Amino acid sequence: MKHRYLGRSGLKISEITLGNWITHGSQVDDSTAHATVHAALDVGISSFDTADVYAGTRAEVVLGEALKGQRREQLEVFTKVFWPTGRGPNDRGLSRKHITEAINGSLRRLNMDYVDLYQAHRFDNETPLEETLRAFDDLVRQGKVLYVGVSEWSADEIRAAVQIADDMGFDRLISNQPQYNMLWRVIEAEVVPTSLELGLGQIVFSPIAQGVLSGKYLPGQAPPEQSRATDESGGSNMISRWMREDVLTAVQALIPIAQDLDITPAQLAVAWVLAQPNISSAIVGASRPEQVLENAKAIDVVLAPDVLLAIDQALGDLVTTDPALTISPSTRP
């Protein structure tokens, strides 16, 4: 496994991060989840991403159990705060109260003394940004958090946060976690240039478009059984926007490109993400250990300019690029 610096910080993370959104605590049983984490460790993946809201807080518990006994210094563990984790009015958002209580809950569930990266899961339009950043800075000074980042923030929101951190002497943000893949490129026009300027790195999720770019979903045919598109616990809702005939047909045109490189379409998708500017790591989810092993091989794939051009030509105008689509809720959910 190869590692990259996260933004302009001194922290190195693995080029592949194992994420447990949807899978751990919900889609797969705990023993399979543990086996998947151990498979990731076996191939040198050291970075693991979760969030308090995943599987109603169960995902953090499963990850903590799976990593039990590992040398903590060899891991980079990321979690997040924002979405509701309870029914109370303060069980959500980025207020000082919720951030303080949320990190304590996350550390308890992970069975860890600190997390390497704590991320604001969305921008909170109901809390002063100064309050959020001061609360994050306090956690850094307490040693509960080593670095802070955000997820799905716009370029303007990132710039405002960095300016406030500089003015008030807080630790700067070092990362953003957006959705990014061949089909969804909304960060390219504004977020990536801003992040390059200000020193943030991208840890991107859904590099395979939740499985669509694997090529296993065929136009005109029902999704394979036990695939994400048939998962009624939430996976099918997440993937539904890609399950269109025009998208599935275009994705089939990527298969010959992958075959010419002697790789799978999923490996092609991950390799494409890692070849783009400002990418520190690609988050892959896996419901089976063998999926981790397959995706990890993407780090050795080099995509020549003609291959990148062929990918763009195959997808054509199906690619979404509008930066205005990076949106956080106007009110707390």
Long-range contacts (C-beta under 8 A, 24 or more apart in sequence): 1-43, 1-44, 1-45, 1-46, 1-296, 1-299, 2-299, 3-46, 4-201, 4-279, 4-280, 4-281, 5-201, 5-280, 6-117, 6-147, 6-174, 6-175, 6-201, 6-203, 6-280, 6-281, 7-174, 7-175, 7-195, 7-199, 7-200, 7-201, 7-280, 8-174, 8-199, 8-201, 9-147, 9-174, 9-199, 9-201, 11-76, 11-116, 11-117, 11-146, 11-147, 11-174, 13-46, 13-47, 13-76, 13-203, 13-280, 13-281, 14-44, 14-45, 14-46, 14-47, 14-76, 14-281, 15-274, 15-280, 15-281, 15-282, 15-299, 16-40, 16-45, 16-47, 16-270, 16-281, 16-282, 16-284, 16-295, 16-296, 16-298, 16-299, 17-45, 17-47, 17-48, 17-49, 17-78, 17-203, 17-281, 17-282, 17-283, 17-284, 18-45, 18-47, 18-48, 18-49, 18-283, 18-284, 18-285, 18-286, 18-292, 19-48, 19-49, 19-50, 19-205, 19-283, 19-284, 19-285, 20-48, 20-49, 20-50, 20-54, 20-59, 20-62, 20-63, 20-285, 21-49, 21-50, 21-51, 21-54, 21-59, 21-205, 21-285, 22-54, 22-55, 22-228, 22-231, 22-233, 22-234, 22-235, 22-238, 22-285, 23-59, 23-285, 23-286, 23-287, 24-50, 24-54, 24-55, 24-58, 24-59, 24-62, 24-63, 24-66, 25-54, 25-55, 25-56, 25-58, 25-59, 25-61, 25-62, 26-54, 26-55, 26-58, 26-59, 26-233, 26-234, 27-228, 27-231, 27-233, 27-235, 27-287, 28-287, 28-288, 30-62, 30-65, 32-287, 32-288, 32-289, 33-62, 33-63, 33-66, 34-62, 34-65, 34-66, 35-289, 36-66, 36-286, 36-287, 36-288, 36-289, 36-291, 36-292, 37-63, 37-66, 37-67, 38-66, 38-289, 39-286, 39-289, 39-290, 39-292, 39-293, 40-286, 40-292, 40-296, 41-70, 43-292, 43-293, 43-296, 44-296, 45-292, 45-296, 46-74, 46-75, 46-76, 47-75, 47-76, 47-77, 47-78, 47-203, 47-281, 48-75, 48-76, 48-77, 48-78, 49-78, 49-79, 49-177, 49-203, 49-205, 49-283, 50-77, 50-78, 50-79, 50-80, 50-110, 51-79, 51-80, 51-81, 51-83, 51-119, 51-121, 52-79, 52-80, 52-81, 52-83, 52-85, 52-102, 52-105, 52-106, 52-109, 53-80, 53-82, 53-83, 53-84, 53-85, 53-121, 56-85, 57-85, 57-105, 57-109, 60-106, 60-109, 60-110, 61-109, 61-110, 63-110, 64-109, 64-110, 64-111, 64-112, 65-111, 67-110, 68-111, 72-112, 72-113, 75-116, 76-116, 76-117, 77-110, 77-112, 77-115, 77-116, 77-117, 78-115, 78-116, 78-117, 78-118, 78-119, 78-149, 78-177, 78-203, 79-106, 79-110, 79-115, 79-117, 79-118, 79-119, 80-118, 80-119, 80-120, 80-121, 80-151, 80-177, 81-106, 81-118, 81-119, 81-120, 81-121, 82-120, 82-121, 82-122, 82-124, 83-121, 83-122, 83-333, 84-333, 92-332, 92-333, 93-124, 93-126, 93-127, 93-332, 94-120, 94-123, 94-124, 94-127, 94-131, 94-132, 94-135, 95-124, 95-127, 95-131, 95-132, 95-135, 96-131, 96-132, 96-134, 96-135, 99-132, 99-135, 99-136, 99-139, 100-135, 100-138, 100-139, 103-139, 103-144, 103-145, 104-144, 107-144, 113-143, 113-144, 114-143, 114-144, 114-145, 114-146, 115-144, 115-145, 115-146, 116-146, 116-147, 117-145, 117-146, 117-147, 117-148, 117-149, 117-174, 117-175, 118-144, 118-145, 118-147, 118-148, 118-149, 119-148, 119-149, 119-150, 119-151, 119-175, 119-177, 120-148, 120-149, 120-150, 120-151, 120-153, 121-151, 121-152, 122-151, 122-152, 122-153, 122-328, 122-329, 123-150, 123-152, 123-153, 123-154, 123-157, 123-328, 124-328, 124-332, 125-328, 125-329, 125-330, 125-331, 126-331, 126-332, 129-160, 129-161, 129-164, 130-164, 130-168, 133-161, 133-164, 133-165, 133-168, 133-170, 134-168, 134-170, 136-170, 136-171, 137-165, 137-168, 137-170, 137-171, 140-171, 147-171, 147-174, 147-175, 148-173, 148-174, 149-173, 149-174, 149-175, 149-176, 149-177, 149-200, 149-203, 150-175, 150-176, 150-177, 151-176, 151-177, 151-178, 152-176, 152-177, 152-178, 152-179, 152-326, 152-328, 153-191, 153-326, 153-328, 154-190, 154-191, 154-323, 154-326, 154-327, 154-328, 155-190, 155-191, 155-193, 155-194, 155-195, 155-323, 157-328, 158-191, 158-194, 158-195, 158-198, 158-200, 159-194, 159-198, 162-198, 172-198, 172-199, 173-198, 173-200, 174-199, 174-200, 174-201, 175-200, 175-201, 175-202, 175-203, 175-280, 176-200, 176-201, 176-202, 176-203, 177-202, 177-203, 177-204, 177-205, 177-283, 178-202, 178-204, 178-205, 178-326, 179-204, 179-205, 179-206, 180-204, 180-205, 180-206, 180-207, 180-273, 180-276, 180-279, 181-206, 181-207, 181-208, 181-209, 181-213, 181-269, 181-272, 181-273, 182-209, 182-213, 182-254, 182-269, 182-272, 182-311, 182-315, 182-319, 183-209, 183-212, 183-213, 183-242, 183-247, 183-315, 183-318, 183-319, 183-320, 184-209, 184-319, 184-320, 185-319, 185-320, 185-321, 186-320, 186-321, 186-322, 186-323, 186-325, 186-326, 187-323, 187-326, 188-276, 188-321, 188-323, 189-321, 189-323, 190-323, 191-323, 191-326, 192-277, 192-278, 195-278, 196-277, 196-278, 200-278, 201-278, 201-279, 201-280, 201-281, 202-278, 202-279, 202-280, 203-280, 203-281, 203-282, 203-283, 204-273, 204-279, 204-281, 204-282, 204-283, 205-283, 206-283, 207-269, 207-270, 207-272, 207-273, 207-282, 207-283, 207-284, 208-266, 208-269, 208-270, 208-284, 208-295, 209-239, 209-242, 209-269, 210-235, 210-238, 210-239, 210-242, 211-239, 212-239, 212-242, 212-243, 212-247, 212-248, 212-251, 213-251, 213-254, 213-265, 213-266, 213-268, 213-269, 214-264, 214-265, 214-266, 214-269, 215-251, 215-252, 215-254, 215-255, 215-258, 215-265, 215-266, 217-243, 217-248, 217-251, 218-248, 218-252, 219-245, 219-248, 219-249, 219-252, 220-245, 246-318, 247-318, 250-314, 250-315, 250-316, 250-318, 253-314, 254-311, 254-314, 254-315, 257-307, 257-310, 257-311, 257-314, 261-301, 261-303, 261-307, 263-297, 263-298, 263-301, 264-294, 266-294, 266-295, 266-298, 267-294, 267-295, 267-297, 267-298, 267-301, 268-298, 268-301, 268-303, 268-311, 269-298, 270-295, 270-298, 271-298, 271-299, 271-301, 271-302, 271-303, 272-303, 272-308, 272-311, 274-298, 274-299, 275-302, 275-303, 275-308
